[in-house]
Amino acid sequence: MKVLKMLGKMILVLAIPYVMQLLCFFFAGMAIAIVADPSELEVTQLTERLLSFTPLILLLANIIVIALFFLVHTSKRRHKMTVAYRFNPITVQEGLLATLIGLSSFMVSTGFAALTNIQSLDVETTESLSNLIINDNFLITFLGVGIIAPIAEEIVFRGSLFKNLSEHLNIKWVIGIQALVFSLYHMNIVQAFPTLLIGIALGLMVYYTNSIWPAIIMHILNNSMAVILSNVLPSDFLIPWIGYLLMMLIGLVAYVVLLMYARKNKRVFSDLPSFEVEEILA
């Protein structure tokens, strides 16, 4: 029964972002159809116009997701979201460490993608991702993809999902499962390795620091760099294969060494911040 309950919670938590996105796209499509010129009511034209608003729609969907999780935790029977999901303060050193690990995982993922040309295995998804981050709405895209989406996803994965799993499983299983689910959640082979790699680091940093903030920092850094570099670098920008190989190897070494350092200096992992525990016991 405990396993079924855990799986049920996992499915519910993971369904929320998808449902919010579907609802936002549905209502956006209805709004576009209502205000559209009668001559533009063909399905193809409406679809193209709807897709042009994708960054804004995803931004709104993720804001709703964050708000929904916050509201759920306003119940007297639940801890506040900041407590339940470990929004505990971190040190400057931990913030810097998270930044460096985020950079190293980005280097590994970039080098891996370039050397394997994995994008060629799913050209349609690659084009969709490219259109999502390279468009005429840079500020909306940067805010939505680079800032708000990482916060929403961290609340879902390293917040709710991590909490649910850690209540029933050994931490090693928690780290592995949440990273694997995070990778599968993106539902495409192009992002499978990068999301698995950073998903492991995100989970480990939450465990090592007893705080979700390092994961949020790493995730925002990863997404923001992807948005900025994709829009700043020219489309014909190329690096020799040896450059990508060195990038991947240096990033991998840094990734491992930095996580080992974080493990060596890890905090005591607990469900609640110490000051909240004292208040409850009092």
Number of C-alpha atoms within 10 A of each C-alpha: 6 8 11 9 11 17 14 11 16 19 12 12 17 18 11 17 20 15 13 20 19 15 14 21 19 14 12 18 17 14 12 16 19 11 9 14 9 9 7 12 15 10 10 10 13 17 14 10 16 19 18 16 16 21 23 18 24 24 23 17 26 24 17 18 24 19 12 13 19 15 12 14 16 12 10 8 8 11 15 17 18 17 17 17 26 24 20 16 14 14 10 9 10 20 16 14 20 26 19 19 30 25 19 25 25 26 25 26 23 18 22 19 19 17 16 10 11 16 16 12 13 12 12 11 17 18 11 12 13 14 15 20 26 18 14 11 14 16 12 19 24 22 17 26 24 23 20 21 24 23 24 22 20 26 25 23 24 29 25 21 25 24 17 19 21 16 12 13 14 10 16 11 13 23 24 16 19 21 25 18 18 24 22 16 14 12 12 14 16 20 20 16 19 19 23 19 18 26 26 19 25 30 26 25 27 25 23 20 25 24 28 25 25 30 30 23 21 27 26 23 22 23 20 21 16 17 21 16 12 14 16 9 10 9 8 6 6 11 9 9 12 11 13 21 18 14 19 24 17 14 24 19 12 19 23 15 13 18 19 12 11 21 15 10 12 17 14 9 14 12 15 19 18 11 8 12 11 10 8 8 6 6
